[in-house]
Amino acid sequence: MINDERPNRLPDSLPADPMHWADAWLKEAISTRVRRNPDAMTVVSVSSDGQPSARLVLCRKFVPDPGYLVFHTNYQSKKCLDFENNPRAAAVFHWDTLGRQIRIEGLIVKSPREESDSYFANRDKGSQLGAWGSDQSYPIQSKDKLIRQIRDRGISMGLSLREGTTQFTEAPASTIKRPPHWGGLRLWANAIELWIEGRDRIHDRGRWSRNIMPASETEFTVTPWSGTRLQP
Ligand SMILES: Cc1cc2nc3c(=O)[nH]c(=O)nc-3n(C[C@H](O)[C@H](O)[C@H](O)COP(=O)(O)O)c2cc1C
């Protein structure tokens, strides 16, 4: 059901700051706990032979100005192999009960190391161990083997785990450092679409684009957004 209290259209004159609108929509989805994982988004990568693939990840940071979002992953995963060949990516958020969709396209770069370190340091210990223990996207014979692999790696790092499990016997005394193969990715937006669900499928769509030029390993300089209304 669409919430009729919410405006079902964008302003007649499209706003000049679509990333701020997207940020407000994401914040509303999170603050109203619109669903479990309100920050989940589908991210698409394209392999060297042109095959797109999509998966859900969690958007942990949204920076409307200058305009990028951040998610975290294993740098040796399938998606990252794709991004190394082709940094172009697309992301989609959809909140059914809010009647809103956001589509973002752009370029992927790794987050600065310190940013990944500080995000990793605040993860729970189980997730930290998991980042060391799983070779994301690579085959393994069984779930039991995976658990053994995570345990073995944890124990070799000096962690104390309950027999046969990946659970800690007690909170680890020392900090678990971020694995070099795990960290943040920034998706710098060069296109964004805001979509609002309307009655009888008369939805409202605004699409904006801009140029982004590399300024450093993690930053881009950007031109102003230019927006167009699209038919649904
Ligand atoms: C709700 C949800 C959230 C997820 N969040 C992440 C995430 O933030 N980072 C991540 O690497 N994988 C996340 N995953 C797992 C991915 O969907 C995917 O299985 C994994 O990243 C491997 O993808 P790849 O082999 O295409 O690289 C999530 C899955 C779900 C269902």
The ligand as a MOL file (V3000), in Angstrom:
LIG
                    3D

  0  0  0     0  0            999 V3000
M  V30 BEGIN CTAB
M  V30 COUNTS 31 33 0 0 0
M  V30 BEGIN ATOM
M  V30 1 C 20.3810 -8.4080 3.0120 0
M  V30 2 C 21.7650 -8.7740 2.5210 0
M  V30 3 C 22.8150 -7.9450 2.8190 0
M  V30 4 C 24.1090 -8.2480 2.3620 0
M  V30 5 N 25.1230 -7.3770 2.6330 0
M  V30 6 C 26.3540 -7.6220 2.1230 0
M  V30 7 C 27.3970 -6.6500 2.2700 0
M  V30 8 O 27.2120 -5.5540 2.8290 0
M  V30 9 N 28.6070 -6.9510 1.7450 0
M  V30 10 C 28.8500 -8.1280 1.0820 0
M  V30 11 O 29.9710 -8.3420 0.6310 0
M  V30 12 N 27.8800 -9.0490 0.9110 0
M  V30 13 C 26.6350 -8.8190 1.4060 0
M  V30 14 N 25.6230 -9.7340 1.2100 0
M  V30 15 C 25.9330 -10.9590 0.4570 0
M  V30 16 C 25.9200 -10.6200 -1.0560 0
M  V30 17 O 24.5800 -10.5340 -1.5140 0
M  V30 18 C 26.7100 -11.6310 -1.8980 0
M  V30 19 O 26.2400 -12.9310 -1.6570 0
M  V30 20 C 28.2070 -11.5810 -1.6010 0
M  V30 21 O 28.6900 -10.2540 -1.4760 0
M  V30 22 C 29.0030 -12.2760 -2.7040 0
M  V30 23 O 28.7370 -11.6510 -3.9200 0
M  V30 24 P 29.6890 -11.8170 -5.2080 0
M  V30 25 O 30.1040 -13.2810 -5.2510 0
M  V30 26 O 28.8600 -11.4380 -6.3660 0
M  V30 27 O 30.8810 -10.9240 -5.0010 0
M  V30 28 C 24.3330 -9.4530 1.6400 0
M  V30 29 C 23.2480 -10.2890 1.3540 0
M  V30 30 C 21.9810 -9.9490 1.7820 0
M  V30 31 C 20.8340 -10.8650 1.4180 0
M  V30 END ATOM
M  V30 BEGIN BOND
M  V30 1 1 1 2
M  V30 2 1 2 3
M  V30 3 2 2 30
M  V30 4 2 3 4
M  V30 5 1 4 5
M  V30 6 1 4 28
M  V30 7 2 5 6
M  V30 8 1 6 7
M  V30 9 1 6 13
M  V30 10 2 7 8
M  V30 11 1 7 9
M  V30 12 1 9 10
M  V30 13 2 10 11
M  V30 14 1 10 12
M  V30 15 2 12 13
M  V30 16 1 13 14
M  V30 17 1 14 15
M  V30 18 1 14 28
M  V30 19 1 15 16
M  V30 20 1 16 17
M  V30 21 1 16 18
M  V30 22 1 18 19
M  V30 23 1 18 20
M  V30 24 1 20 21
M  V30 25 1 20 22
M  V30 26 1 22 23
M  V30 27 1 23 24
M  V30 28 2 24 25
M  V30 29 1 24 26
M  V30 30 1 24 27
M  V30 31 2 28 29
M  V30 32 1 29 30
M  V30 33 1 30 31
M  V30 END BOND
M  V30 END CTAB
M  END
